C-alpha cells in the first residue's frame, strides 16, 4: 500500500536538497506554506486527487531540473 506521507516527505526532501524551493512554491505563496499544504493533502491519503496533482507538478519541476 502506498503511503502518501512518505511520498510527500521524499519529494520535499529532494526539493530542499536541490535548493529549488522557490520554483516549487505556489504562485504568490511561500515554500513553507506550500509544503504545509502538500503535507495536509498527503494526510488525506492516496485517494486524494489534490495530492496526486501536487505530486505531478513537483515531478515536472524535478524533471526539468534533472534534464536541463
N, C-alpha and C positions, 0 to 999 in steps of 0.2 A: 504494500500500500504506500502511495506517495505521501510524504509529509510536507505540507505546504510551508510550514515554518522553517524547516531545514532548507528547502529550495530557496526561500527568500533570504535566509541568512547567508548562504553560499553566494548568491548574486550580489548582495550588499557588500560582503567582504571583498569580492573581486573588484567591484566598482571603487571601493575605498582604497584598496591596494594599488590600483592603477591611477588613483587620484583624478578620476573623471566625474566626480560628483556633480559639478556644475552642468555637465552635458546631460545628466540623468535626472536633475531636479525638474519637477513640474513647472510649466511656464508661470512665471511670476511668484514662485514659491521657493523656499529654502530646501536644501538637501535634507536637513533634519526632519522637516515636515513631510517631505516626500517619502522618506524612509519609514517614518512612523505610519503613514497611510498604507504603505506596502505591507508592513507587518500586520496592520489591522485587517487588510484584505486576506493575508495568509492565515490569520487566526480563524477566519470563517471557513477555511478548508479548501480542498482542491475542487470542490463543486462550485466554488465562487468564480463566475466568469470574469469579474473585475481583476481577480488575482492573475488569471492567465493572460489577460490583456496587458497587465503590467509586466509580466514575465516576457511577453513578446516584445514590448517596447524596449525594455532593458537589453534583451538579447540582440536587437537590431543595433543598438548603440555599441555594445561589446563587439559585435561582428565588424562594424565599421572601424573600431579601434584596432582590432587584430589584423584586419586585411588592408590597412592603409598603405 
